[in-house]
Amino acid sequence: MSRPDTSYRQIIRLSTPVMLSQLSYTAMGIIDTIMVGRVGVVALASVGLGSILFWWLLSLFWGMLAGVNTLVAQAEGASDRRAAGVAFWQGIYLGLFLSALVFVLWPLAPHLMAWTGASPTVQEAASSYMRIRLLGAFGLMLLMACDNFYRGIGRTDVPMWFGFVKLFLNSGANYVFIFGHLGAPELGGVGAAVGTAIANTVIGVAMFVTLFVRAEFRDVYALLPHTGFHRRVFRGLVVLSLPIGVQTFMEMGGFSVFTAVVARLGDPQLAATDAVIHAWSAAFMLAYGLSVAAQTLTGQCIGAGAKEEARKVTRRILRMGYGLMAALAFVYVLLPEWLMALFVRESELAALLPFARPLFTIVAICLFFDLTFMVVAGGLRGAGDTTYAMIVNVASAWLLFVPLTLYVAPRYGLVAAWSCVIAYLAAMALLIALRLRGTAWLKPALERAGAANPRPEGRPPAVESSIA
């Protein structure tokens, strides 16, 4: 059995398409904002509010499908491609189950909007937007399950190309339904929800069908002969993935509180914060791409029985990431005016720049802590150690970040509030790095979840023993 390729070249090959995929999603959000902005302030506010609450609630569900990447990558590393196909189908069944659960949220939409305290007009429009997005949950879950399968086998280029197609499809559907072209009703902000739901569903189905049209996926991974439900693998996937979903949900909740606290400081402070976070998203895309590479390569190493290689590749990705973050840190510190000009109108630049300038310095510091947590968490996730990262993230967010922000921001202002972000990310980076130094995380995912039988020492930890 050959060892997985963990070279810098392979890291770049895996991570670059993920970064470009994230770029297409970012572009999608920007285009949505531009189109809806032409409808009016109420439409723009309702889409913004509806999107935030939709992604916060759905983060629990789509986070739970990230475990498909881990199981598939470990099976790929063990050269057990039949097991990778079985793990894929369990991800599909989990996605169907989660899609059904999403509809429980349908009647809750108006109550969630009332909780925000927005104007009645915005609440009504945001509720309609959110409900349409919930209708597209099946397509989104199908897309995420397929996306994680492609990543697990190392074919991150496939979701990248589908991401570009989705960008154009979403833009076209938005144009039709927001403004009422080609005989469609003019739905305003709700039309953006229709366009996104259609794009998610079409691309999710297309990614699924591609697996069965192309022999390199259908035959190599024996997708057609092994469509059955495997209870132990499914249970292992749920145990593995639930901490990822909880972590994502609670993390987004913590930053929602941070945003609400900053909003109380004033409109200029909130606008500056929003622009700086948008600029930070470029660094996030790089870190996320490297995190996915760490998850895939670590999973393949664990599957191949090369445990120390799993540790080495995670550290290799970290070194590579630190170089990229150092370059971005110089940009954030030296060019704040240029960056702000990308996101705010020229007439507002002079008023917002004094608030934003120190925030970019804080971001430059945060880059290294954020990268450390994301990459190491990706490595641990690839091994199946998802609970530790969840505990670190949730505890740091809700025992440190949120209470500290609530105390500091009203008393000391915007820069002090953002300094709490440094404390939060530094705590997570330190705690996650300690885990990387140990050996407890170097254990196959299904064994950790109690869904596979222990194997003799030296035998490759494939998934097959749990599906025989």
ABEGO torsion letter per residue (X at the ends): XBBBBABAAAAAAAAAAAAAAAAAAAAAAAAAAAAAAAAEAAAAAAAAAAAAAAAAAAAAAAAAAAAAAAAAAAAAAAGBAAAAAAAAAAAAAAAAAAAAAAAAAAAAAAAAAAAAGBBAAAAAAAAAAAAAAAAAAAAAAAAAAAAAAAAAAGBAAAAAAAAAAAAAAAAAAAAAAAAGBGGBBBAEAAAAAAAAAAAAAAAAAAAAAAAAABAAAAAAAGAAABABBBAAAAAAAAAAAAAAAAAAAAAAAAAAAAAAAAAAAEAAAAAAAAAAAAAAAAAAAAAAAAAAAAAAAAAAAAAAGBAAAAAAAAAAAAAAAAAAAAAAAAAAAAAAAAAAAAABBAAAAAAAAAAAAAAAAAAAAAAAAAAAAAAAAAAAAAAGBAAAAAAAAAAAAAAAAAAAAAAAAAAAEAAAAAAAAAAAAAAAAAAAAAAAABAAABBBAAAAAGABBBBBBGBBBBAAAAAX
